[in-house]
């Protein structure tokens, strides 16, 4: 009987372990690659969704804006000035939907707080910069907004629309990674809110 014909040599065991190691490393590498890209895509998608949510929220309410800044003065319909140093926009809306600017109508406002929360105020007072309900109790449209920029110069509207640029980020506080990186993606979008009841003549 040949003592070398039936047994497994040390070299064969070593080769088997090396091959098994290659297989395990390949599977692990593929798994890490897929997991990273799926997570990155999910974060990017959520950042885009937050920006879209803000745009839809503003577009829906700006549609009810009413007035004529040529007749009533600059910023009497859309006022892009800051509130307490925070980026903001105020819009005078037709609350009772009667097509006339009257005592039932009033201001709404959007304000981006330093906590990256964009809040919506349904009843804003320009004289006091207060909101009803109080700002701390207002609706948070999104809590992942990095920048909010109404693109209307402080002055008289020249068209019955206003543009907004919104930048959202997966982690706007940048606690782990800066915004715009693969681990913390951001989305920047611009929209135009149409205001059919606003006159510019």
N, C-alpha and C positions, 0 to 999 in steps of 0.2 A: 504494500500500500504506500502510495506517494504522500508523504506528510505535507507537501506544498500544494497539492491539488484540491483539497477540500476546504481548507481554512481561509479566513479573510486576513489579508496582510495589513499591517499597520499603514502602509502607503494607500491602500484602497479605502480604509476608514478615513484617513486624512483627506483624500480627494472627495469623498462623499460629504464630509463636513464642510469643506470649502464650497462645493456646489450648492449645498443647502443654504449656506450663508449668502451666496449670491442671489438665490431665489428670494430669501427673506428680505434682504436689503432692497431688491428691485420692487417687491410688493409694498414694502414700507415707504419707499420713495414715491411710488405712484399714488399711494394713499395720502401722503402729506401734500403732494402737488394738487390733487383733486380737491382735498379739503380746504386748502388755502384759497384756491380760485373760486370755489363755491361760496366760501364765507365772504371773500372780497366782493363777489358779484352781488350777494345778498345785502351787504352793507351799502354798496353803491345804489342798489335799487331802493333801499329804504331812504337814503338821502334824497334821491330824486322824488320819491313819493311825498316827502315832507315839503319840498319846494312846490310841487304841483298842488298839494293841499292848500298851501297859502295862496297861490295864484287863483285857484277856483273860489276860495272864500272871498277874496277881495273883488274879483270880477263879478260875482253874484250880487254883492252889495253896492258896488260902484255903479252898477247898471241903473240904480234908483237915484243917482245924483240929479240934482235939479238946480237951476239958476243960470245967471248970466254975469260973468265977472266984468264984462264991459260996462254993464249998468250998475252992478252992486259993489264993484271994487275988486282989487287983487286979492286972491286967496279967499274969496267969499263962497266959493264952491269946493275947491280943492286946495288944502293948505298943507304944504310939505314941511313946515317948520318943526323942529324937534320939540319934544315934550320932556322937560327936566333933563336935557342933555342927551336923551335917547332918540334914535331914529324913529320917525313917526310920520303918519299921514292922517289928515282929518278930511272927511268928505261930508258935505251937506246933502242929506237925502230926503226924498219925498216919502215920509212915513205913512201917510194915509192914501198914497197912490192915486191922488186925484188930478195929477198933472199940473198943479199950481203950487208955487212956493207960498206957504201960509204958516200960521202959528202952530200947527200940528207937526210941522217938519222940524228937523234938527240935525245935529252933528253925530257922526260915528267916528271912531278913531282906531287906528292900529299903532301899537307901540312895541318896539323891540327892547326888552329889558337886558341888562348886563348878564343875566343868567341864561341868555340865548332863547328866552321864551318870548314869542310874538303873541301879544294879547290883543283881544278885540273888545272894544268898548262900544256898547250899543247906544249909549246916551252920554255924549261928551259935552262938557261945558268949556268953551274956549276962554272965557273970562277967568276961570279959576284953574284950568287944566285938570279939573276933577272929573271922575267918571262915576256914573251910577249904573250898576253897583261899583263899589270901590275897586281901584285897579287890582288889588290883591285877590279879588273875588271874581274877576272877569274871566271869560273863556280864553284858554290857551289854545291858539290855532296850531302852533307847533313849538316844541321845546328844543329843536335842533337847528335853529336859524343862526347863521354866523353873521351875515350882513343883510340888511333890508334897506333898499335905496329907492325911494320914489323919484322918478326922473322928470320932475316938473320944477323948473326954476321958480323961485318965489316971485310971483308976478301974475299977470292976467293970462288965462288960458287962451291959447291960439287955435285949439281944436277940441272937439268934444270927446277927448280920450286922454288917458294918462298912462304912462309906462312905469313898470316896477321891475327892479332887478332883485332877485332873492338868491342868496347863497346859503345852502344847507350843508350840514356836515354830520357824519355818523356820530362823532364825538366832538361837538363844537367847543367844548372846554379844553380840548387837546391834552387830556390827562396822560395819554400814553404816546400818541404820535401826532404830528402836526396835520392839520386839515389838508387834503389834497394828495396824501400818500396812499399807497395800496392798502395799508392797514386802517386808514381813516379817510375814506373817500369823501369827496364833496361834489355837490351839483350846483351849478349856477344857471339860472333861467331868467329870461325877461319876458314879460307879458304886457299886452296893451289892453287896458280896461276901457270898454266903450261906454259912454254915458249919453244915451240918445236924447235925454231931456235937458241937456246942457246946451245953451246957445252961446255962440261965439261971435254973433253979429252985433 
